[in-house]
């Protein structure tokens, strides 16, 4: 695997020195160029927790992926660049008010002068590293903070349009990518998985986010949302033109 080619994938070849400012820009650029997407899951293409395979998909084939792929490879990159980083296992809080299957989301902790939660693989989430000290961080998607959930667990929260909700909870114990095998299989095959029903693609933009859910394309800019329905051929064209992915 080639660090320079990966950095070229999202126009970040100048960000090779570990620092808080460089980490912020790495995360933002990655989320603007590498989409969160589940197209392989829907098309029954197996996803393996193998960094070489993930690198081939994301860097060589110019694809995106879901959390194990995006955060797995981004974690590898951060370590190669000299960051003190570790994967952690998170449990997602669903919009219906119930917790998803425990420990099936992979996120990253990066230790600099502060410890930051870094996540390029959640979809509609923050484009910024969020410190674990409780400070509020605001971007186009809302205001985020990491708070104490219980004695051994922290929780990422978001406030948007004056409504606050939990996003996911996590302990800080480091994990290996292979520790997510059960979750990776679950999210590819289970009817209870968010990712086994319809196409989902989302990517940050300069002023917000573009997202595809099944055949509905939504654009978020400066807090405003517009949506439109796509026909089959238009959907294929949009996936290629807006997200850089060719589907069959």
Secondary structure, 3 states (H helix, E strand, C coil): CCHHHHHHHCCCCCCCCCCHHHHHHHHHHHHHHCCEECHHHHCCCCCCCCHHHHHHHHHHCCCCECHHHHHHHHHHHHHHCCCEEEEEEEEEECCCCCECCCCCEEEEEEECCCEEEECCCCCCCCCCCEECCCCCEEECCEEEEEEEEECCEEEEEEEECCEEEEEEEECCCCECHHHHHHHHHHHHHCCCCCCCCCCEEEEECCCEEEEEECCEEEEEECCEEEEEECCHHHHHHHHHHHHCCCCC
